[in-house]
Amino acid sequence: MEDTIRFDGRILFLSDDPAIVRRQLAGESLARVEAGRLRDNVSTDEITPVTVMLTYDERLGRYPYVGFKAGNEMPIGEHDVRRGGFQVTVAGKRYGKGSSRESSPLAELSAGIRLIVAESFERIYQQNCDNIGILTTTDFSVLDRIAAGEPIPITEFLKGRDALTQQIIRSGGLLAFSKFADWPAPATDSHDEANADDRPARTLVEKIMARRLHPSTPGLAHGDGVFLRADWRFSHDYFTGMCAHLMHRAFGEPAALHDPARIIAFQDHLVLAGQSVPHVRQGLLPGVANLTRGHRDFVTRYPVLAHGERAARGGPAGDGGQGGGGADGVDGADGVDGADGICHALMAERYALPGQIVIGTDSHTPHAGALGCLAFGAGATDVANSWVTGYVRCKVPETLRVEIDGELPAGVTAKDVVLHLLRLDAIRGGEAIGVVFEYAGSAVRAMSIDERATLTNMVAELGGFTGIVAPDEKTVAFLKTRRGVDITLEPWMTSDEGARYRDVIRVDARSLTPMLARPGDPGNGVALAELASPVAIDIAYGGSCTAGKRDDFDAYHAVLAWGVANGLRVADGRRLFLQFGTMDVRAYCEAQGYLATFEAVGATLIMPGCGACANCGPGQSTSADQVTISAINRNFPGRSGPGSVWLASPYTVAASALAGRIASFEELKAAAAVAD
């Protein structure tokens, strides 16, 4: 990249005021003081909604910010950014939060954006920008210099960045850097224990990283950029084609994959598109087919592991899972009935082991951290690079220890714990961006692996790098009973006494109650008991990688079986959707006798897939006035359709379906006791 950069295009301020945004689109150039309050928490769902992520190349330049919400409006349409001649985007705190989709910065770059200025950035989003050649800064003083026509030295965009990242930015992106870097064959574990007495105390994540460091890396200093040998590298159907496209463009065709038996391609995000209202009504299925074709071409061409879609077996919706069903006139007659499972759940059920490193093209990859491994999301460029080199880039993170002690009250789950953490001022303010969430304490030790996975999965919403729980006897038992794998816990598989933490958050589990997140952001936390007035619901949705596990279905069933015993069904005019996270979960539910209960209350059962959580399957809202109570992990605008989405635990979702309004299971039982 050149030593100085001149920005000749316009500056787009993502204001909280839609009128100010429209003025800029109409051709008016504004100064910072005229832009008013900037939007915080602009998510990748708003930069590129899932319904426009149907290509993986420069055609994405039509779409940046079409889902951006200012006030109650979405003022930016297709082609507006490119036609407006914008080169710089300006926003507030936590820009690019949410999904790890590299489609977002690629759409911005393809529309002409060369620089993003924001008060703070989410980790994956900023790294994706670095990888593809978009510059980022938190220094707002560059705006006046750009407006004055001043060329800006590249060094302005290297401030505060680690040495490796500086090299990548100067190279114009990761793959340009990687083509000329040294990639020795990854070595076996350097157990890192020979000189344990001579090194500082380390956290578990730091120990895992030390065992997988690129041989040329001198050490582990917080904030340093490093390359790590990855044990598992996976992609899913939204991004496999993009990863392959980027890999081939950089390394040629066919590319020489490193250890393809440790690369996994999952079909899970798009498998229910034929039952998705917007995808059918808006004619988006050809675009879905384009992404699916890219995924299948890669799987066919290279000897990688693959989990694919499942052929439909027929049968009506709600019959115990034999059809998946349609939604609001979409009949789902595409011959597909879900997938083997959602990638994150399958990684825990089939592949990840304590002490390993797992990367995937999805921000919820930390799910597997429940097993005591280092699992984190990466962009398409990072994953493409890892396919060839065996290594993945990251920054050595600080660790935030979250100690949860005491016994959780009845009806309070790991999901309620996360929603409590999300409403803390420090988390909402972005102070935990890029850190490891190390969960500990008596309440965590008492949790099942499924519940621990909810804690680590939703580190994506907390803004962290990853989440981890040190492996223990529950981990050993999980791997034995679920996978038939025998492991021995090694002494190093825990944080050292005296390890350095950025901070410690202490939570008294006994003080927690059922939690919600109001529509618009997972950080809009509120205790259910604090609702000022009843909130009627139209849709209750249980599923996703976060809430489609065995323990989650135990919770759904506990509530719904109580409902059957008390003469209750899903409330009139409401719908309850329950989606299995994997086929193993469905088999478990069948063996436990749960399916008859689900049928008795009138639930619609859906086969595995990301579905409504990714706005791509049954359970979506179809109009802005609909209200959903959902056990998924995020509720950004448009995430599960145009309606409002409240987040809650599996217990609360099932109880709300029976009540027809947001209600806790304990509240339902108390009301029934009074009635008796």
Salt bridges, closest charged atoms under 4 A:
GLU2 OE2 - ARG114 NH2 3.65
GLU28 OE2 - ARG23 NH2 2.77
ASP45 OD1 - ARG101 NH2 3.27
ASP45 OD2 - ARG639 NH1 3.09
GLU46 OE2 - ARG39 NH2 2.90
ASP57 OD1 - ARG59 NE 2.91
GLU58 OE2 - ARG249 NH1 3.31
GLU73 OE1 - ARG22 NH1 2.45
GLU78 OE1 - ARG62 NH2 2.66
GLU119 OE1 - LYS93 NZ 3.29
GLU122 OE2 - ARG94 NE 2.82
ASP130 OD2 - ARG161 NH2 2.55
GLU150 OE2 - ARG145 NE 3.06
GLU156 OE2 - ARG145 NH1 3.69
GLU156 OE1 - LYS159 NZ 3.06
ASP189 OD2 - ARG211 NH2 3.31
ASP189 OD1 - ARG212 NH1 2.80
ASP189 OD1 - ARG229 NH2 2.80
ASP192 OD2 - ARG199 NE 3.67
ASP192 OD2 - ARG202 NH1 2.56
GLU193 OE2 - ARG199 NH2 3.60
GLU206 OE2 - HIS222 NE2 2.64
ASP231 OD2 - ARG212 NE 3.05
ASP231 OD1 - ARG229 NH1 3.95
GLU253 OE1 - HIS248 ND1 3.99
GLU253 OE1 - ARG301 NH1 2.80
ASP268 OD1 - HIS269 ND1 2.65
GLU309 OE2 - ARG296 NH2 2.41
ASP340 OD2 - HIS307 ND1 3.11
ASP362 OD2 - HIS236 NE2 3.22
ASP362 OD2 - HIS269 NE2 3.13
ASP362 OD1 - HIS344 NE2 3.01
ASP362 OD1 - HIS364 ND1 3.57
GLU398 OE1 - ARG502 NH2 2.89
GLU403 OE2 - ARG401 NE 2.81
GLU403 OE1 - ARG506 NE 3.58
GLU438 OE2 - ARG401 NH1 2.55
ASP450 OD2 - ARG482 NH2 3.19
GLU461 OE2 - HIS364 NE2 2.89
GLU461 OE2 - ARG634 NH2 2.70
ASP472 OD2 - ARG452 NH2 2.82
ASP486 OD1 - LYS480 NZ 3.14
ASP496 OD2 - ARG199 NH1 3.21
ASP496 OD1 - LYS207 NZ 2.62
ASP508 OD1 - ARG510 NE 3.01
ASP521 OD2 - LYS97 NZ 3.03
GLU530 OE1 - ARG423 NH1 3.80
ASP552 OD2 - LYS549 NZ 2.92
ASP584 OD2 - ARG350 NH2 3.47
GLU590 OE1 - ARG586 NH1 3.22
GLU666 OE2 - LYS669 NZ 3.11
GLU667 OE2 - ARG661 NH1 2.87
